[in-house]
Amino acid sequence: MSSTLVQQVFELIKLQNKLIAIESPLQERIRLLKNIASECQQQNINCYIWTLEDDSLYQLIVNDQDLTLQPETKYQAIAKNRREHYFEILRFWKTTDLQGILILEGMFPWLGETSNPDFFLTAEWIKSALINLKLYNRNSNKTAILLGPNASLSTDIAPEVPTVVQQLPSVAEIANHLPLILPNHSETDINSTARACVGMYLADIEYGIRQAIASGCLNAQELIKKLFTYKIDLFKRIYNVDFLLPPTIEIGGLELMQQAFKRYKRLLTPLAKAYNLRLPKGILLIGPPGTGKSHSAKACSARLGLPLIIVEWGSFRSYGNLAEYKLKILLTLLDRLNSVIFYLDDFDKGFAGDDDLSKRLAGMLLTWMQERTSEVLILASVNRLDWLPPELTRSGRFDDIFKVDLPNHGERNTIFKIHLARFDKRFRGGDAFSTEEWQRLLKATNRCVGAEIQAIVERAAIATFCQMFPDDTMPSELPPLEITLSALLEARQNINPLAIREADRVESMRNKADLQGLPSSPVDSSIYSVGNVDIFG
C-alpha cells in the first residue's frame, strides 16, 4: 500500500539519500501524493511537485484529506524569463533557498538504457544534472524524488538512485481497506471480496466496486461476480493476457497427462508441503499445432481448480524497449496472485529471432522461475523445441515435458462425441452411430487433430440445419437436430488436415517430440484401435 511505500521513502531520506526513485502506477498517483504530502506536513517539511506537462512547480498541501496544488511563484518567475533548457527545474532546485522534498514526474524515459541518438544528449544532460544536484545538496535539507510508472534506470545512474517500488496490495491490506468502501459488509464478505480483488491496486478496486454498485449490485455474491468480470477486463488492458477462472471442460484422451494433473493437485495440499514437496518448476507441452495443447492447459486449470493466465510469449517482442518492463510487472502480478496457472502459448515463437531482446526476456523468466517462492504452475506450449535456448529445457527449469500427439482412433471417437453432443442430443450420454459407422468415420479422419474434428462437426451441424430449414420460418416446435454420418464425411472432404498438408514438417515435429517428451496418452486399447480396424476396408 501507499503508506508502506511512504515509510520506505522517508527512511531513505533519514539516511541522507538526496535522490530517490519511486515506481508507482498512474492510478495510485493521487493517493501516493496525498500520503507523501501528509507525512511531510506531520514532519514540518515542505513538499513540491514539478510536472513535465506544463513545466510548473507546485507546493502540495493537504486540507481535510483534500490535496491542493499551490503554484510556487519563485520558479514561475524564472520559468517566464528563460527558455535555455526545458529541464531548468534541476538547476533551480540546486540553487534555490526552498527546502524540503521535490517530486519530479516524467523523468524516467530519459534515464533508461536507450540507443536512440536523438535522446542521447538530453539524457546525458539530465543524468549529469541529477548527479550534480545530489552532490550540491548533500548538506542541505533538500531531497529530489523521481516518480513514474516505470522506474527503469540505466546502469550508469542506477547505483546512485535507490528505488522503491509500489507493490500490489496483499489480501490482508485489501481487507483492511475495504470497510472504508463497504461499511455495511460483514467480515466474512469483506474477506471473500478481498480474495477476489487480489491482483488489483486499491484505486482499481475502488473503481470496480463503484461500477458494480452503480449497476445495481447489492449483495456480496453479486459484487464478487462483477469484480471478477472487471478484473478479467483490466488484466486484458494492462497486461495483454487472458485471465480465466477454472472452466468446466471435457477433454478427449490424454489420460497420462490427466493423471499428472491429479498428481500436481496433490502437491498443493498441506500434507505434501509438510514433506517439502513442490510443484514442477515448469511443464512443456510439445507437438504439432491443433493437437490440444491449449485445451490441455484449460483442462489443467479445471483439474486443479486454479485460475489460468494465458499470454503469447512472442507478444513481448512487439513492446520494443518496454518489453522487459511489461514482463516484470506481469511476473509481479503472478507472484501476488500466487495460486494460478501461467500458460505461455506458442512459447517457441518468441525465440524465432534469436536476438538480444529474446535472450534478455528468457533470462528474466529463468531468474524468476529459479528464485520465486509463489505457487505458480507454469505451462508452455511448443511446436518446435529446437527453437528454445538450451538453458530453458534443462532439468530444473521445465521438469516435465509431454508430447501431445495426433489423437489415436479411440481419442478421436471421444473428441467427436464431445463436439457432437453440443448439437445432437443423441450423443449426450449416448451414441447414435454403430461400430461400423464409427470405424468408417475414424478411418476417414485419420491424422485429423482435435481442432479439425471440431471444425468437421460444426460444418456438418450447419449443413444439417440448412437442410432442415430452407427458410427462416420459426416452427411451432423445434425438431431435434440429428447429424448423420454422411454429413460428417462430406464436411471432412472440405478440410485438408495439417498433418497431411504439411506432412514432412509435422512428422519432423512428432519425431523430435518423441525423443524429448513423455507420452500424454497410453496405447490405444479401444475397440477402434488400429489393430481392430481394417484400414483397407
C-alpha positions as CSV (number, residue, x, y, z in Angstrom):
1,M,0.0,0.0,0.0
2,S,1.0,3.7,-0.4
3,S,1.5,4.1,3.4
4,T,4.1,1.3,3.5
5,L,5.9,2.8,0.5
6,V,5.9,6.3,2.1
7,Q,7.5,4.8,5.2
8,Q,10.3,3.3,3.0
9,V,10.8,6.6,1.3
10,F,11.2,8.6,4.5
11,E,13.6,6.0,5.9
12,L,15.8,6.6,2.9
13,I,15.5,10.4,3.4
14,K,16.7,9.9,7.1
15,L,19.7,8.1,5.7
16,Q,20.6,11.3,3.8
17,N,19.6,10.0,0.3
18,K,19.2,13.1,-1.7
19,L,17.9,11.4,-4.9
20,I,15.3,8.6,-4.7
21,A,13.2,6.9,-7.4
22,I,9.6,5.7,-6.8
23,E,7.9,3.3,-9.2
24,S,4.1,3.7,-8.8
25,P,1.2,3.1,-11.2
26,L,-0.7,6.1,-12.5
27,Q,-4.0,5.0,-10.9
28,E,-2.3,5.2,-7.5
29,R,-0.8,8.7,-8.1
30,I,-3.3,10.8,-6.1
31,R,-3.3,8.5,-3.1
32,L,0.5,8.4,-3.1
33,L,1.0,12.2,-3.4
34,K,-1.6,12.7,-0.7
35,N,0.2,10.3,1.7
36,I,3.6,11.9,0.9
37,A,2.3,15.4,1.5
38,S,0.5,14.3,4.7
39,E,3.8,12.8,6.1
40,C,5.6,16.0,5.1
41,Q,3.1,18.2,6.9
42,Q,3.5,16.0,10.1
43,Q,7.2,16.4,9.9
44,N,7.0,20.1,9.1
45,I,8.6,19.6,5.7
46,N,7.6,21.4,2.5
47,C,6.6,19.2,-0.4
48,Y,6.7,20.3,-4.0
49,I,5.9,18.7,-7.3
50,W,7.1,19.5,-10.9
51,T,5.3,18.0,-13.9
52,L,6.8,17.6,-17.3
53,E,3.4,18.6,-18.9
54,D,3.4,22.3,-18.0
55,D,6.9,22.9,-16.6
56,S,5.4,24.3,-13.4
57,L,6.2,23.9,-9.8
58,Y,3.5,23.5,-7.1
59,Q,3.5,23.0,-3.4
60,L,1.4,20.1,-2.2
61,I,-0.9,20.8,0.7
62,V,-3.5,18.5,2.3
63,N,-6.6,20.0,4.0
64,D,-9.2,17.7,5.4
65,Q,-8.0,14.8,3.2
66,D,-8.2,17.1,0.1
67,L,-5.0,17.5,-1.9
68,T,-4.4,21.0,-3.3
69,L,-1.6,22.3,-5.6
70,Q,-0.4,25.8,-4.8
71,P,1.8,27.4,-7.5
72,E,5.3,28.3,-6.4
73,T,5.9,31.8,-7.6
74,K,9.7,31.8,-7.4
75,Y,10.0,29.1,-10.1
76,Q,7.2,30.6,-12.2
77,A,9.1,33.9,-12.4
78,I,12.3,32.2,-13.5
79,A,10.4,30.0,-16.0
80,K,9.0,33.1,-17.7
81,N,12.4,34.7,-18.2
82,R,14.3,31.7,-19.5
83,R,14.0,29.1,-22.2
84,E,17.5,27.7,-22.2
85,H,16.5,24.3,-21.3
86,Y,13.2,22.6,-20.6
87,F,14.6,20.9,-17.5
88,E,15.6,24.1,-15.9
89,I,13.8,22.8,-12.7
90,L,17.0,20.8,-12.0
91,R,19.2,23.9,-12.0
92,F,16.6,25.8,-10.0
93,W,16.3,23.1,-7.2
94,K,20.1,23.0,-6.9
95,T,20.5,26.7,-6.1
96,T,17.1,27.8,-4.6
97,D,16.7,28.6,-1.0
98,L,13.5,26.5,-0.9
99,Q,13.8,23.5,1.4
100,G,12.0,20.1,1.5
101,I,11.1,17.4,-1.0
102,L,10.8,17.9,-4.7
103,I,8.8,15.3,-6.7
104,L,9.8,15.2,-10.4
105,E,7.4,13.5,-12.7
106,G,8.2,12.4,-16.3
107,M,12.0,11.9,-16.0
108,F,12.3,8.2,-16.4
109,P,12.0,7.9,-20.2
110,W,15.4,9.8,-20.4
111,L,17.1,7.7,-17.6
112,G,16.8,4.2,-19.0
113,E,19.0,2.3,-21.4
114,T,18.5,3.9,-24.8
115,S,20.2,3.6,-28.1
116,N,18.2,6.5,-29.7
117,P,20.8,9.1,-30.8
118,D,18.0,11.8,-30.7
119,F,17.7,11.3,-26.9
120,F,21.3,10.8,-26.1
121,L,22.4,14.4,-25.4
122,T,19.3,15.3,-23.5
123,A,19.5,12.0,-21.5
124,E,23.2,12.6,-20.6
125,W,22.5,16.2,-19.6
126,I,19.6,15.1,-17.3
127,K,21.8,12.4,-15.7
128,S,24.6,14.8,-15.1
129,A,22.3,17.4,-13.7
130,L,20.7,14.9,-11.3
131,I,24.1,13.7,-10.0
132,N,25.3,17.3,-9.6
133,L,22.1,18.1,-7.8
134,K,22.7,15.2,-5.4
135,L,26.2,16.3,-4.7
136,Y,25.5,20.0,-4.4
137,N,22.6,19.4,-1.9
138,R,24.4,16.8,0.2
139,N,24.5,19.1,3.3
140,S,21.1,20.7,2.7
141,N,17.5,19.7,3.7
142,K,16.6,19.0,0.1
143,T,15.5,15.7,-1.5
144,A,14.5,15.1,-5.1
145,I,12.2,12.2,-5.8
146,L,11.8,10.8,-9.3
147,L,8.2,9.5,-9.8
148,G,6.7,7.4,-12.6
149,P,5.2,4.0,-13.5
150,N,8.4,2.6,-14.9
151,A,11.5,3.3,-12.9
152,S,14.0,1.8,-15.4
153,L,17.4,3.3,-14.8
154,S,20.5,2.9,-16.9
155,T,23.4,1.1,-15.3
156,D,25.5,4.3,-15.0
157,I,23.0,6.1,-12.8
158,A,21.2,3.2,-11.1
159,P,23.8,2.8,-8.3
160,E,23.2,6.5,-7.3
161,V,19.4,6.3,-7.1
162,P,17.8,3.9,-4.6
163,T,14.4,2.7,-6.0
164,V,11.2,2.0,-4.1
165,V,8.5,0.0,-6.0
166,Q,4.9,0.2,-5.0
167,Q,3.8,-3.5,-4.8
168,L,0.3,-4.8,-5.4
169,P,-1.6,-4.9,-2.1
170,S,-1.9,-8.3,-0.3
171,V,-5.2,-9.9,0.7
172,A,-4.8,-8.5,4.3
173,E,-4.1,-5.0,3.0
174,I,-7.1,-5.1,0.8
175,A,-9.3,-6.5,3.6
176,N,-8.2,-3.6,5.8
177,H,-9.1,-1.0,3.2
178,L,-12.5,-2.5,2.1
179,P,-14.5,-1.4,5.2
180,L,-13.9,2.2,4.1
181,I,-15.7,1.4,0.8
182,L,-18.2,-1.2,2.0
183,P,-19.1,-0.2,5.6
184,N,-22.2,-2.4,5.8
185,H,-20.5,-5.7,4.7
186,S,-19.7,-8.5,7.2
187,E,-16.2,-9.6,8.0
188,T,-16.8,-12.8,6.0
189,D,-18.0,-10.9,3.0
190,I,-15.1,-8.5,3.3
191,N,-12.6,-11.4,3.3
192,S,-14.3,-13.1,0.3
193,T,-14.3,-9.8,-1.6
194,A,-10.6,-9.1,-0.7
195,R,-9.6,-12.5,-2.2
196,A,-11.5,-11.7,-5.4
197,C,-9.6,-8.4,-5.6
198,V,-6.1,-9.8,-5.4
199,G,-4.0,-8.6,-8.4
200,M,-5.5,-5.1,-8.5
201,Y,-4.4,-1.8,-6.9
202,L,-6.6,-0.1,-4.4
203,A,-7.7,2.6,-7.0
204,D,-8.8,-0.1,-9.4
205,I,-10.6,-1.9,-6.6
206,E,-12.5,1.2,-5.6
207,Y,-13.5,1.9,-9.2
208,G,-14.6,-1.6,-9.8
209,I,-16.8,-1.6,-6.6
210,R,-18.3,1.8,-7.6
211,Q,-19.1,0.5,-11.0
212,A,-20.7,-2.7,-9.6
213,I,-22.8,-0.7,-7.1
214,A,-23.9,1.7,-9.9
215,S,-25.1,-1.3,-12.0
216,G,-27.5,-2.3,-9.1
217,C,-25.2,-4.9,-7.4
218,L,-26.4,-5.3,-3.8
219,N,-25.2,-8.5,-2.1
220,A,-21.6,-9.8,-1.7
221,Q,-22.0,-12.7,-4.2
222,E,-23.1,-10.3,-7.0
223,L,-20.3,-7.9,-6.1
224,I,-17.7,-10.6,-6.3
225,K,-19.0,-11.8,-9.7
226,K,-18.9,-8.2,-11.0
227,L,-15.4,-7.7,-9.7
228,F,-14.2,-10.8,-11.4
229,T,-15.6,-9.6,-14.7
230,Y,-14.0,-6.2,-14.1
231,K,-10.6,-7.9,-13.2
232,I,-10.6,-10.0,-16.4
233,D,-11.1,-6.9,-18.5
234,L,-8.5,-5.0,-16.5
235,F,-5.8,-7.7,-16.9
236,K,-6.5,-7.8,-20.6
237,R,-6.0,-4.0,-20.9
238,I,-3.0,-3.7,-18.6
239,Y,-1.1,-6.9,-19.2
240,N,-2.5,-8.1,-22.5
241,V,-3.3,-11.5,-21.0
242,D,-6.4,-13.6,-20.8
243,F,-7.5,-14.4,-17.2
244,L,-9.8,-17.4,-17.0
245,L,-11.5,-18.8,-13.9
246,P,-11.3,-22.6,-13.7
247,P,-13.6,-23.8,-16.5
248,T,-15.9,-26.8,-16.8
249,I,-14.3,-28.6,-19.7
250,E,-14.2,-32.0,-21.2
251,I,-11.1,-33.4,-22.8
252,G,-10.9,-36.4,-25.2
253,G,-8.0,-38.7,-24.3
254,L,-4.5,-37.7,-23.0
255,E,-5.1,-39.9,-19.9
256,L,-1.4,-39.9,-18.9
257,M,-1.3,-36.1,-18.8
258,Q,-4.6,-36.1,-16.9
259,Q,-3.0,-38.4,-14.3
260,A,-0.1,-36.0,-14.0
261,F,-2.6,-33.1,-13.4
262,K,-4.1,-35.1,-10.5
263,R,-0.6,-35.6,-9.0
264,Y,0.1,-31.8,-9.3
265,K,-3.1,-31.2,-7.4
266,R,-1.9,-33.4,-4.5
267,L,1.3,-31.5,-4.4
268,L,-0.7,-28.4,-3.4
269,T,-2.0,-30.0,-0.3
270,P,-0.7,-29.2,3.2
271,L,0.4,-32.8,3.6
272,A,2.7,-32.5,0.5
273,K,4.1,-29.2,1.8
274,A,4.8,-30.9,5.2
275,Y,7.3,-33.1,3.3
276,N,8.8,-30.1,1.4
277,L,7.3,-31.4,-1.9
278,R,6.6,-28.9,-4.6
279,L,5.1,-28.4,-8.0
280,P,7.4,-28.8,-11.0
281,K,9.2,-25.5,-11.9
282,G,7.6,-25.7,-15.4
283,I,5.8,-28.1,-17.8
284,L,6.3,-28.1,-21.5
285,L,3.7,-29.4,-23.9
286,I,5.3,-30.2,-27.3
287,G,3.6,-31.3,-30.5
288,P,2.2,-30.2,-33.8
289,P,-0.4,-27.4,-34.0
290,G,-4.0,-28.2,-33.2
291,T,-3.3,-31.3,-31.1
292,G,-4.9,-29.8,-28.0
293,K,-2.1,-28.1,-26.1
294,S,-4.1,-25.0,-25.2
295,H,-7.1,-27.2,-24.4
296,S,-4.9,-29.2,-22.1
297,A,-3.9,-26.0,-20.2
298,K,-7.6,-25.3,-19.6
299,A,-8.1,-28.9,-18.5
300,C,-5.3,-28.5,-16.0
301,S,-7.0,-25.3,-14.7
302,A,-10.2,-27.3,-14.3
303,R,-8.5,-30.2,-12.6
304,L,-6.5,-28.1,-10.1
305,G,-9.2,-25.5,-9.6
306,L,-6.8,-22.7,-10.3
307,P,-7.3,-19.7,-12.5
308,L,-5.5,-19.6,-15.8
309,I,-3.5,-16.7,-17.2
310,I,-2.8,-17.1,-20.9
311,V,-0.1,-15.0,-22.7
312,E,1.5,-15.3,-26.1
313,W,5.2,-15.2,-25.3
314,G,6.0,-13.7,-28.8
315,S,3.8,-10.7,-28.0
316,F,6.5,-9.3,-25.6
317,R,8.8,-8.7,-28.6
318,S,6.3,-6.2,-30.0
319,Y,6.8,-3.9,-27.0
320,G,10.3,-3.0,-28.0
321,N,12.1,-1.1,-25.2
322,L,9.2,-1.7,-22.9
323,A,9.3,-5.5,-23.3
324,E,11.3,-6.1,-20.1
325,Y,9.1,-3.7,-18.1
326,K,6.0,-5.5,-19.4
327,L,7.3,-8.9,-18.4
328,K,8.5,-7.6,-15.0
329,I,5.0,-6.3,-14.0
330,L,3.4,-9.5,-15.3
331,L,5.7,-11.7,-13.2
332,T,5.0,-9.4,-10.2
333,L,1.3,-9.9,-10.8
334,L,1.7,-13.7,-10.8
335,D,3.6,-13.7,-7.6
336,R,0.9,-11.7,-5.9
337,L,-1.9,-14.0,-7.3
338,N,0.2,-16.9,-6.1
339,S,-2.2,-19.9,-6.8
340,V,-2.5,-19.6,-10.5
341,I,-1.5,-21.4,-13.8
342,F,0.7,-19.3,-16.1
343,Y,0.3,-20.6,-19.7
344,L,2.8,-19.4,-22.3
345,D,1.2,-20.1,-25.6
346,D,3.4,-20.7,-28.6
347,F,6.4,-20.3,-26.4
348,D,8.9,-21.2,-29.1
349,K,7.8,-18.3,-31.4
350,G,9.2,-15.8,-29.0
351,F,12.7,-17.1,-29.8
352,A,12.5,-17.3,-33.6
353,G,14.6,-14.2,-34.0
354,D,17.4,-15.3,-31.6
355,D,18.2,-11.6,-30.8
356,D,19.4,-9.8,-27.7
357,L,15.8,-9.0,-26.7
358,S,14.8,-12.7,-26.7
359,K,17.8,-13.6,-24.6
360,R,17.1,-10.8,-22.1
361,L,13.5,-11.9,-21.7
362,A,14.5,-15.5,-21.4
363,G,17.0,-14.5,-18.7
364,M,14.3,-12.6,-16.8
365,L,12.0,-15.6,-17.0
366,L,14.7,-18.1,-15.9
367,T,15.7,-15.9,-12.9
368,W,12.1,-15.6,-11.8
369,M,11.5,-19.4,-12.2
370,Q,14.6,-20.1,-10.2
371,E,14.0,-17.6,-7.3
372,R,10.2,-17.4,-7.0
373,T,8.5,-18.7,-3.8
374,S,5.0,-18.4,-5.1
375,E,3.0,-21.5,-6.1
376,V,2.6,-20.6,-9.8
377,L,2.3,-23.6,-12.1
378,I,4.0,-22.8,-15.5
379,L,2.8,-24.4,-18.6
380,A,4.3,-23.7,-22.0
381,S,3.2,-25.0,-25.4
382,V,5.9,-25.5,-28.1
383,N,5.7,-26.6,-31.7
384,R,9.5,-26.6,-32.3
385,L,11.5,-27.5,-29.2
386,D,14.8,-26.8,-31.1
387,W,14.0,-23.1,-31.2
388,L,14.2,-22.8,-27.4
389,P,17.5,-21.9,-25.8
390,P,19.2,-25.0,-24.3
391,E,19.2,-23.4,-20.8
392,L,15.4,-23.3,-20.8
393,T,15.0,-27.0,-21.4
394,R,17.4,-28.5,-18.9
395,S,16.2,-30.3,-15.8
396,G,15.2,-27.9,-13.1
397,R,13.6,-25.4,-15.4
398,F,10.9,-27.3,-17.2
399,D,10.8,-30.5,-15.2
400,D,8.0,-32.3,-17.1
401,I,7.8,-32.5,-20.9
402,F,4.8,-34.1,-22.5
403,K,4.4,-35.0,-26.1
404,V,0.9,-34.0,-27.3
405,D,0.5,-36.1,-30.4
406,L,-2.1,-36.7,-33.1
407,P,-5.1,-38.3,-31.5
408,N,-5.5,-42.1,-31.9
409,H,-8.7,-43.8,-33.0
410,G,-10.1,-44.1,-29.5
411,E,-9.3,-40.5,-28.7
412,R,-10.9,-39.2,-31.9
413,N,-14.0,-41.2,-31.1
414,T,-14.2,-39.4,-27.7
415,I,-13.5,-36.0,-29.3
416,F,-16.2,-36.5,-31.9
417,K,-18.7,-37.4,-29.2
418,I,-17.8,-34.3,-27.1
419,H,-18.5,-31.9,-30.1
420,L,-21.5,-33.8,-31.5
421,A,-23.2,-33.6,-28.1
422,R,-23.2,-29.8,-28.4
423,F,-25.7,-30.0,-31.3
424,D,-27.2,-33.5,-31.3
425,K,-28.9,-34.7,-28.1
426,R,-28.4,-38.3,-29.0
427,F,-24.7,-38.1,-28.1
428,R,-25.4,-36.6,-24.6
429,G,-24.7,-39.7,-22.6
430,G,-25.5,-42.0,-25.6
431,D,-24.4,-42.9,-29.1
432,A,-26.3,-42.7,-32.4
433,F,-23.7,-44.5,-34.6
434,S,-23.0,-48.2,-34.9
435,T,-19.5,-49.6,-34.5
436,E,-19.2,-50.0,-38.3
437,E,-20.2,-46.3,-38.8
438,W,-17.6,-45.2,-36.3
439,Q,-14.9,-47.3,-37.9
440,R,-15.7,-45.7,-41.3
441,L,-15.7,-42.1,-39.8
442,L,-12.4,-42.7,-37.9
443,K,-10.7,-44.1,-40.9
444,A,-11.8,-41.1,-43.0
445,T,-10.5,-38.7,-40.3
446,N,-7.1,-40.4,-39.8
447,R,-4.4,-37.7,-38.9
448,C,-7.1,-35.1,-38.0
449,V,-6.4,-33.2,-34.8
450,G,-8.9,-32.1,-32.3
451,A,-9.3,-28.6,-33.8
452,E,-10.1,-30.1,-37.2
453,I,-12.6,-32.6,-35.7
454,Q,-14.4,-29.6,-34.1
455,A,-14.5,-27.9,-37.5
456,I,-15.9,-31.0,-39.1
457,V,-18.7,-31.3,-36.6
458,E,-19.6,-27.7,-36.7
459,R,-19.7,-27.7,-40.6
460,A,-21.9,-30.8,-40.5
461,A,-24.2,-29.2,-38.0
462,I,-24.6,-26.1,-40.2
463,A,-25.2,-28.2,-43.3
464,T,-27.9,-30.2,-41.4
465,F,-29.6,-27.1,-40.1
466,C,-29.7,-25.6,-43.6
467,Q,-31.3,-28.7,-45.0
468,M,-33.9,-28.8,-42.2
469,F,-34.8,-25.2,-42.6
470,P,-34.6,-23.9,-46.2
471,D,-36.0,-20.6,-45.0
472,D,-36.0,-18.7,-41.7
473,T,-39.6,-19.5,-40.7
474,M,-39.7,-20.4,-37.0
475,P,-41.6,-23.7,-36.4
476,S,-44.0,-24.0,-33.6
477,E,-41.9,-26.8,-32.1
478,L,-38.2,-27.2,-32.7
479,P,-37.4,-30.6,-34.1
480,P,-34.1,-32.2,-32.9
481,L,-31.0,-31.6,-35.0
482,E,-29.6,-35.0,-35.9
483,I,-26.2,-35.1,-37.5
484,T,-25.7,-38.0,-39.9
485,L,-22.5,-39.9,-40.8
486,S,-22.9,-38.7,-44.4
487,A,-22.9,-35.1,-43.2
488,L,-19.7,-35.6,-41.3
489,L,-18.0,-37.4,-44.2
490,E,-19.0,-34.6,-46.5
491,A,-17.6,-32.0,-44.1
492,R,-14.4,-34.0,-43.9
493,Q,-14.0,-33.7,-47.7
494,N,-13.9,-29.9,-47.3
495,I,-11.0,-30.0,-44.8
496,N,-7.4,-30.7,-45.6
497,P,-5.7,-31.8,-42.4
498,L,-2.4,-30.0,-41.5
499,A,-0.8,-33.4,-40.8
500,I,-1.4,-34.3,-44.5
501,R,-1.0,-30.9,-46.0
502,E,2.4,-30.3,-44.2
503,A,3.3,-34.0,-43.7
504,D,7.1,-33.5,-43.7
505,R,7.0,-30.6,-41.2
506,V,4.5,-32.3,-38.9
507,E,6.4,-35.6,-38.9
508,S,9.6,-33.8,-38.1
509,M,7.9,-32.2,-35.0
510,R,6.5,-35.5,-34.0
511,N,9.8,-37.3,-34.2
512,K,11.6,-34.6,-32.2
513,A,8.9,-34.7,-29.6
514,D,9.2,-38.5,-29.4
515,L,12.9,-38.1,-28.3
516,Q,12.3,-35.4,-25.7
517,G,8.7,-35.8,-24.3
518,L,6.8,-38.2,-22.2
519,P,3.7,-39.7,-23.9
520,S,0.4,-37.9,-23.0
521,S,-1.7,-40.9,-24.0
522,P,-1.5,-44.6,-23.3
523,V,-1.5,-47.2,-26.2
524,D,-5.0,-47.2,-27.8
525,S,-6.9,-50.0,-26.2
526,S,-10.4,-49.1,-27.5
527,I,-12.4,-51.2,-29.9
528,Y,-11.4,-48.7,-32.6
529,S,-7.7,-49.1,-32.2
530,V,-5.7,-49.6,-35.4
531,G,-5.3,-53.3,-34.6
532,N,-9.1,-53.7,-34.5
533,V,-9.8,-51.6,-37.6
534,D,-9.5,-52.8,-41.2
535,I,-7.8,-49.7,-42.6
536,F,-8.2,-51.0,-46.1
537,G,-11.9,-51.8,-45.6
